[in-house]
Structures are given as C-alpha cells and as structure tokens.
Amino acid sequence: MAATMATASTVVGLGNSTLSSPRRVNLTSGFVKSQVTPRNPLRLAQSSGGKFRCFQRDWLRKDLNVIGFGLIGWIAPSSIPVINGDSLTGLFFQSIGAELAHFPTPPAISSQFWLWLVTWHLGLFLTLTFGQIGFKGRTENYF
C-alpha cells in the first residue's frame, strides 16, 4: 500500500495539458517597477577587490557645527528657570553636587538625580538628532 502511494502519478485532467498560455502578455504600469535581475552582493564584492560595503564610507557625516549648535540649542532653553524658579540644567547640576557629597555611596533609586539625568540627556539627544537631520537635510537640499 505504501509502495503504491510513493510512485509518481498524474493528476486526472492535467496529464496532457500545459499550464502556460500560448502567448505571453506583459502588463506595464507606472506603479509597478520593471523586472531587474537580482545581483549577488558577494559577486560584486569580488569585483571590487574583495571589499563589500553596504554603507557610504562616511555614513555618520558628522559635522562639528551640529554638535556645537545642538549643545547651545539645548543648554539655552534648559537653563530657563521654569521649574519652581529653577532651571532643568541647574537642578541637574545641583543633584550632581549633592550626590558627589557622599561619593563612594551611589545615588539611591528614589533620588531626584535620576529624573534630572534622564530628562536632561533625553532633551540633549533629541536636540542633537533633530539638529543633524535639519542641518544635513538643508545642506543636501532635502528641504
């Protein structure tokens, strides 16, 4: 029984017919890209001396203007005294001083230091990220 199941058999109704149509119709559209033969990246790497790079050499495209203006752009608004007459930068630096007063002991989990640390650095990194996007977008004519 198992030997008869393993043998190849034809499906009734498809034994003599072909599944391809006699003429091929190519449909084109502005929304569908043309078919391109895929390239093997390993073969391309061998053609360039064995080195394969997915990214540009200077992928970060760092610019010291962005770092300088981003740092100034974050320190200036975070130094405005809006939190009970204190600024975010002032509160952060005061908490650093208070924690350094008992230096070998680390800050407690309930210390305000962690709130000011996370808030201040989150704002700094967001400012630097948006500064990088804006500055490079402007220099490369994205907008």
N, C-alpha and C positions, 0 to 999 in steps of 0.2 A: 504494500500500500504506500509506504513512504518512498519507495523507488519510483513509483509512477507519478508521485507528486513533484519529485525533483527534476523530472525530464522537462525539457522545453516544449511548450505547446503554443499554438497560435490562438489568438482570440477570434471567436466567431464574428464575422462581419468585417474584420480588419486585415484578414490574411492576404488579400490581393490588392488592397488599395494603398495608395501613398497618402501621407498626411500633408505634404507640401502642395501648394497651389501651382498651377501651370505657369502663371505669370506673377512676377513679384511687383508689388505696389509700394513705392516709397512715399510715405507721407511726410511732409515738412511743415514746420510751424515755427513761429517766432518764439514760442515758449519752450520748445524742445531743442536742446543743443544737438549739434551734429555728432555723429559717432566718430570717436577718435580712438585709435588703437592705444591701449594702455602701454605705458613704458615701464620697464623694470628698473627701479632705482638702483639696484645693485649693478646692473649692466652699465648704467650711466656713471656710477662711481668709478668703475674700472676705466672708463674712457677718459676721466679727468685725473689720472694718476693715482687712483686708489682712494681718493678722498671724496666723501659724500657729505654734503652739508644741506640740511633742511632749512636752516635759517640764514639770514644775512650775517656777515661777519660781525657787524656792529648792531646786533639785534636790540640792545638796550637803547642805543642812540642817546647816551647820557649827555646832558648839557648842564654846565655849572650855573648858567643863568636860571634854569628851572629850580635848582636846589636853593640858590640864594634868594630868589624872589618868592619861592614857596615857603621858605623858613620865615622870611619877613612877613609874608602874607598870612601866616598863621600866628606868629608871635604878636603882631599888632592887634588883631581883634581879640585874641585870647587874653590880652593884658588890659582890656576894658573892665573896670570894676562893676560888674552886674550881679554878682552872687553875694548878696548881703553886704555890699560895699567892698568886696574883694574880687580880684580877677582870677580866672582859672589858672593862669601861669603863676600868680602869687600864691594861691592855695597849694598848687603842686610843689613849688619850691619850699614853702613853709613845711609841708608834710615831709619833704626830703630831709630838711634840717631837724625836724622832730624825731625822725627815725634814725638819723645819724647820731643823735644824742645818746642812744643806747645801742651803739654799733654792733657789738658781737651778737646781740639778740636780733633775729629777723623781725620784720613787721608782723603784727598779728593779722589774722584773717579779717577781723572786724575793723581794721584800721582804715581811716579815710584815705590813706596813701594810695591804696589800690584803685579806688574810684577815680582820684585825680590822675593817676598814672595812665589808666586805660583811656579815660576821656581825652586827656591832653594828646596822647600819642595817636589815638584814632583820628582826631581832628587834623593832626600834623600829616599823617599818611594820606588822608583823603585830599588835603590841600595839595600835597606833592603829586598825587596821582592825577588829579584834575588839571594841575599846572602842566604836567608832562603832556597830557592829552591836548590841552589847549595850545601850548606853545608849539608842539610838533605838528599839530593839525594846521596851525596858521602858517608855519614855515613850509609845509608840504602842500599847501593850497587845498586842504580838505574843506575849509570854510573860510 
